[in-house]
Amino acid sequence: MEMRDASEEEKKYIRKIIIVALWCVQMKPTNRPSMSKALEMLEGKVEILQMPSKPRQNFKDSMEDRMENPIETPFSSSNGTMTISLEGR
């Protein structure tokens, strides 16, 4: 379906999905909504949804976030496998 073929109701629904998706892919995990909040956003009115701020991809912010929330990556050289631990996130 092309956007020009969509009804006004369908356009509102598409806009809502896009806004919620943008919230769910924020760079910092703390800026992402919980699953229950995302569902609440999807069930609510599109008019009250706010767009997330535009991402600022700058090296300093990225490094600070990694220092605050490191991912452990123990590596075993005996069998060449890598394990990533996401505990504490």
Buried (B, 14 or more C-beta within 10 A) or exposed (E): EEEEEEEEEEEBBBEBEEBBEBBBEBEEEEEBBEEEEBEEBBEEEBEEBEEBEEEEEEEEEEEEBEEEEEEEEEEEEEEEEEEEEEEEE
